[in-house]
Amino acid sequence: MRLPEWIRVKSVIGSHTTKSVLRSRNLSTVCEEARCPNRGECFSKPTATFLILGDRCTRDCGFCSVTPGSPGPPDPDEPVRVADAALEMGLRYIVITSVTRDDLPDGGAGQFAKTVREVRRRLPYARVEILTPDFMGERKPLETVLEASPDVFNHNLETVPSLYGKVRPQADYDRSLRVLAMAREIAPAIPTKSGLMVGLGERFEEVIDVMKDLRAVGCELLTIGQYLRPRKDNLEVVEYVHPEVFEEYRLAALKMGFRFVASAPLVRSSMNAEEMYEGLYY
């Protein structure tokens, strides 16, 4: 399928040091590992979503280009390197995510907490958002990451329940909903956020039902974007959803009570995360 006219990735002209900072500190970003179409724009600001706990994932989702495999042990120096890079880049809003680490007893929650605390130590004025895996639905890892007091807790549902078997075969829709519900219960003052991809074969009504489920567990922030196939061995795009449909989703979500919604073809979970946070409080 050819890209429609409404999907235009911005060509950013100019120099920036984001990549050199990341490489010098041996850090990965989900922007690069997931081949995000907006990485040129984000790197030029600069901003980046730090990918911790390695670049190998213990799961193999159909939509994702992160390499599956057996990751190594958590790097004890990684939290400091992330904080140093964020400081050097002059970031005011830091997003931290990870590969899924089902091999670790805590799913990597301890590394998340250490990284948040280290960033807070070096950049006390900055906001921190975490985008976590499901931690197999366990409560203790959630308590660990939320005790570090991130400003936003994000966990993506990614797609509608009927497509989980091919899109997220090692995940579970109800489990991910429970993660968001538990996060709200554990730390009610921390806003929760989730994201969806469309264009994988879902029906409009299914997306609306997912929004209702998210509101039922107290989710306040929502992102909806077009799935774009990152590699040939990933799932094919079933449909390029028209921008008018994204606007229908946005208006429906706002009517349901979401406090902030970003819905457009090139929207991604952590893109413009700072602007979304500011929309909540300013």
C-alpha positions in Angstrom: 0.0 0.0 0.0 1.3 3.4 -1.0 1.4 6.2 1.6 -1.6 8.6 1.3 -1.1 12.3 0.8 -1.9 13.0 4.5 1.1 11.1 5.8 4.0 13.4 5.4 7.0 13.0 7.6 8.7 16.3 8.2 12.2 16.6 6.7 14.2 18.4 9.3 17.1 20.5 8.0 19.9 21.6 10.4 22.4 20.2 12.8 21.7 18.7 16.2 23.8 16.8 18.7 21.2 14.4 20.0 22.6 11.3 18.3 26.2 12.1 19.3 25.2 12.6 23.0 23.3 9.3 23.0 26.1 7.4 21.3 28.8 8.9 23.6 26.9 7.6 26.6 26.0 4.2 25.0 22.3 4.9 25.3 19.4 3.7 23.1 16.1 5.4 22.3 12.8 3.9 21.4 12.8 6.6 18.6 15.5 4.7 16.8 14.8 1.1 17.9 11.2 1.4 16.9 12.0 3.4 13.7 9.6 6.2 14.7 8.8 8.4 11.7 9.1 11.6 13.8 12.6 11.0 15.1 14.2 13.6 12.9 11.8 16.3 14.2 12.1 15.2 17.8 15.9 14.9 17.8 16.2 18.4 16.3 14.3 20.0 19.3 16.1 18.2 21.0 14.0 15.5 22.7 14.2 11.8 22.9 12.5 8.8 24.6 15.2 6.9 26.5 15.1 3.1 26.1 16.5 1.4 29.2 17.3 -2.2 30.1 19.0 -3.0 26.8 17.9 -3.2 23.2 16.7 -6.9 23.2 13.1 -7.6 24.2 11.8 -10.9 25.7 8.6 -10.5 23.7 8.1 -10.4 19.9 5.1 -8.2 19.1 3.9 -8.2 15.5 4.0 -4.4 15.2 7.4 -3.7 16.8 10.9 -3.5 15.3 12.8 -3.8 18.5 14.9 -7.0 18.3 13.6 -9.9 20.3 16.0 -12.1 22.2 17.8 -12.7 25.4 18.9 -9.4 27.0 21.8 -9.0 29.3 21.6 -8.0 33.0 20.6 -4.5 33.9 23.5 -2.0 33.7 24.0 -0.4 37.1 25.5 2.7 35.4 22.6 3.2 33.0 20.5 5.5 35.3 23.4 8.0 35.7 24.1 8.0 31.9 20.5 8.7 31.2 20.5 11.6 33.6 23.8 13.0 32.3 22.5 12.8 28.7 19.3 14.6 29.7 21.3 17.3 31.4 23.6 17.7 28.5 20.6 18.0 26.1 19.0 20.5 28.3 15.7 18.6 28.5 12.8 19.9 30.6 10.7 16.8 30.0 12.2 13.3 30.0 10.4 10.2 28.8 11.8 6.8 30.0 10.6 3.5 28.5 12.1 0.0 28.3 12.0 -3.2 26.4 9.9 -5.9 28.1 12.0 -7.8 30.6 10.0 -10.9 31.6 13.3 -12.5 32.5 13.8 -10.3 35.6 11.9 -10.9 38.9 10.7 -7.3 39.0 10.3 -6.9 35.3 12.9 -4.1 35.4 10.9 -1.9 37.8 13.9 -1.3 40.0 15.9 0.1 37.1 13.0 2.4 36.2 12.9 3.7 39.7 16.6 4.3 39.9 16.6 6.1 36.6 13.7 8.4 37.6 15.5 9.2 40.9 18.8 9.9 39.2 17.1 12.2 36.6 15.4 14.1 39.5 18.7 14.4 41.3 20.4 16.0 38.2 17.5 17.9 36.8 15.2 18.8 39.7 13.2 21.2 37.5 12.4 18.6 34.9 9.3 16.5 34.5 9.6 12.7 34.1 7.2 10.4 32.3 7.5 6.7 32.3 6.2 4.3 29.7 6.3 0.8 31.2 5.6 -2.7 30.1 2.9 -4.7 31.9 5.2 -6.2 34.5 3.0 -9.4 34.1 0.3 -7.6 35.9 2.1 -7.8 39.3 1.4 -5.0 41.8 4.8 -4.9 43.5 6.7 -3.6 40.4 4.1 -0.9 39.9 4.5 0.2 43.5 8.3 0.3 43.0 8.1 2.6 39.9 5.4 4.8 41.3 7.2 5.3 44.6 9.8 7.1 42.5 7.1 9.7 41.8 7.1 10.1 38.0 4.9 13.0 36.8 3.0 10.7 34.3 2.5 6.9 34.2 2.0 5.6 30.7 1.2 2.1 29.6 0.0 1.5 26.1 -2.9 -0.8 25.2 -1.7 -0.5 21.6 -4.7 -2.1 19.9 -8.2 -3.5 20.3 -8.9 -6.8 22.1 -9.8 -8.8 19.0 -6.3 -8.1 17.5 -4.2 -9.0 20.5 -3.5 -12.5 19.2 -1.6 -11.2 16.2 -0.4 -7.8 17.4 0.6 -8.6 21.0 0.5 -12.4 21.3 2.4 -12.5 24.6 0.3 -9.7 26.2 -3.2 -9.6 27.5 -5.7 -6.8 27.1 -7.4 -7.2 30.4 -4.0 -7.5 32.2 -2.9 -4.2 30.6 -6.2 -2.5 31.8 -5.5 -3.8 35.3 -2.1 -2.3 35.2 -3.6 1.1 34.5 -6.2 0.6 37.2 -3.6 -0.4 39.8 -1.4 2.5 38.9 -4.4 4.8 39.5 -5.2 3.1 42.8 -1.6 3.1 44.1 -0.8 6.8 43.1 -4.1 8.6 42.4 -2.3 12.0 42.1 -0.2 10.7 39.1 -2.1 11.0 35.8 -2.3 7.8 33.7 -1.9 7.7 30.0 -2.3 5.1 27.2 -1.9 4.9 23.5 -3.4 3.1 20.5 -2.4 2.3 16.9 -5.0 2.1 14.2 -4.9 0.8 10.7 -4.4 -2.9 11.8 -7.9 -4.0 10.9 -9.8 -2.8 13.9 -13.4 -1.4 13.5 -14.3 2.1 14.6 -16.7 0.8 17.3 -13.9 -1.3 18.7 -11.7 1.8 19.2 -14.6 3.6 20.9 -15.1 0.6 23.3 -11.3 0.7 24.2 -11.7 4.4 25.1 -14.6 3.5 27.3 -12.5 0.8 29.0 -9.7 3.3 29.6 -12.0 5.8 31.1 -13.5 3.2 33.4 -10.0 2.6 34.9 -9.4 6.3 35.3 -7.0 6.9 32.3 -6.8 10.7 31.6 -4.4 11.0 28.7 -4.8 9.3 25.3 -2.7 9.1 22.1 -4.0 7.6 18.8 -1.8 7.3 15.8 -1.6 5.4 12.5 0.3 2.1 12.5 3.2 2.3 10.0 5.0 -0.9 9.2 8.6 -0.5 10.4 10.1 -3.5 8.7 9.1 -6.1 6.1 8.8 -8.8 8.7 6.3 -6.8 10.8 2.5 -6.8 10.3 1.2 -5.2 7.1 -0.9 -2.0 7.3 -4.5 -3.0 6.7 -5.8 0.6 6.2 -4.5 4.2 6.2 -7.0 5.9 8.4 -8.2 9.3 7.2 -7.5 12.3 9.3 -11.2 13.0 9.6 -11.6 9.7 11.5 -8.8 10.6 13.8 -10.7 13.8 14.6 -13.8 11.8 15.3 -11.8 9.7 17.7 -10.4 12.8 19.4 -13.8 14.4 19.9 -15.4 11.2 21.1 -12.5 10.8 23.7 -12.9 14.3 24.9 -16.6 13.8 25.3 -15.9 10.7 27.5 -13.8 12.8 29.8 -10.2 12.4 28.8 -8.3 15.5 29.9 -6.0 15.6 26.8 -6.1 13.7 23.6 -3.7 13.6 20.7 -5.2 11.9 17.7 -3.6 12.2 14.2 -1.8 9.9 11.7 1.7 10.7 12.9 0.9 10.9 16.6 3.1 8.6 18.7 2.8 7.7 22.4 5.7 9.9 23.6 5.7 12.5 20.8 5.0 16.0 22.2 4.6 14.5 25.6 5.7 17.8 27.3 3.0 19.7 25.4 0.4 17.1 26.5 1.5 17.5 30.2 1.4 21.3 30.0 -2.1 21.0 28.5 -3.2 19.4 31.8 -1.9 22.0 34.1 -1.3 25.3 32.3 
